[in-house]
């Protein structure tokens, strides 16, 4: 079977991009660290003990921290996507007994890739 047939059958060798829910998942991930969960528990405890001001202050700080982290990570992901659009990723594979350098999108099932330094 030729590389063209394998490429049609197996798809192109590209990494899956971020889906539609990636931004929401990124935002929710900002609130999953242990320190944030402890602060949320402290806010709930403050509300339970009728200390509304303390609970609100904690929630505002946690919310601002999460939004700032989301903004930084979202911006970084956008920059990485722009860089990947400019750079052509290549790899060295052995196909049909011959070693060659190919674009990542041209790699198909059956190509043997190697790992090297540099």
C-alpha positions in Angstrom: 0.0 0.0 0.0 1.4 3.4 -0.9 1.7 6.4 1.5 -1.1 8.2 -0.3 -3.5 5.3 0.4 -2.4 5.1 4.0 -2.8 8.9 4.4 -6.4 8.7 3.1 -7.2 5.7 5.3 -5.5 6.9 8.5 -5.9 10.6 8.2 -3.2 13.3 8.2 -0.6 13.3 10.9 -1.8 16.5 12.6 -2.5 17.1 16.3 -6.1 17.8 17.2 -6.8 21.5 17.8 -8.6 22.9 20.7 -12.4 22.2 20.6 -15.2 24.6 21.1 -15.3 24.1 24.8 -11.6 24.6 25.3 -12.1 28.2 26.7 -14.7 27.1 29.2 -12.6 24.2 30.3 -9.6 26.5 30.7 -11.6 28.9 32.8 -12.9 26.1 35.0 -9.4 24.7 35.4 -8.4 27.9 37.0 -10.6 27.1 40.0 -9.4 23.5 40.5 -6.1 24.1 42.4 -6.0 23.0 46.0 -5.4 26.5 47.4 -8.4 27.9 45.5 -10.6 25.0 46.8 -9.4 25.8 50.3 -10.3 29.5 49.8 -13.7 28.6 48.5 -14.3 26.4 51.5 -13.2 29.3 53.8 -15.7 31.6 52.0 -18.5 29.0 52.5 -17.5 28.8 56.2 -17.5 32.6 56.5 -21.0 32.6 55.0 -22.1 29.8 57.4 -20.8 31.8 60.4 -22.7 34.9 59.2 -19.5 36.8 58.3 -20.7 38.0 54.9 -18.0 40.6 54.4 -15.2 38.1 54.8 -16.9 35.6 52.6 -17.4 38.2 49.8 -13.9 39.4 50.0 -12.5 35.9 49.6 -14.9 35.2 46.7 -13.8 38.4 44.9 -10.1 37.6 45.3 -10.7 34.0 44.1 -12.7 35.3 41.1 -10.2 37.9 40.1 -7.3 35.4 40.5 -9.2 32.9 38.2 -10.0 35.5 35.6 -6.4 36.8 35.5 -5.0 33.2 35.2 -7.5 32.5 32.4 -6.5 35.7 30.5 -2.8 34.8 30.7 -3.2 31.2 29.7 -5.7 32.0 26.9 -3.3 34.7 25.5 -0.4 32.2 25.7 -2.4 29.5 23.8 -3.3 32.1 21.1 0.4 33.0 20.7 1.4 29.4 20.4 -1.3 28.8 17.8 0.0 31.7 15.8 3.6 30.4 16.0 2.5 26.9 14.9 0.8 28.5 11.9 4.0 30.1 10.8 6.4 27.2 11.5 6.3 24.0 9.5 6.9 21.0 11.8 9.0 18.3 10.2 10.2 14.9 11.3 12.6 12.3 10.1 10.9 9.0 9.2 11.9 5.8 7.5 9.4 5.0 4.6 10.0 2.1 2.2 13.5 1.6 3.6 14.6 5.2 2.9 15.1 7.8 5.6 13.6 11.2 4.8 12.5 14.4 6.3 8.7 15.0 5.9 6.2 17.6 7.1 4.2 16.3 10.1 1.0 16.3 8.0 2.6 13.8 5.6 3.3 11.1 8.2 1.1 8.1 7.8 0.6 4.8 9.7 3.5 2.6 8.9 6.2 5.3 8.9 8.9 4.6 11.4 10.0 7.7 13.3 13.2 8.0 15.3 14.1 10.1 18.3 17.4 12.0 18.4 19.0 14.8 20.3 18.8 18.4 19.1 
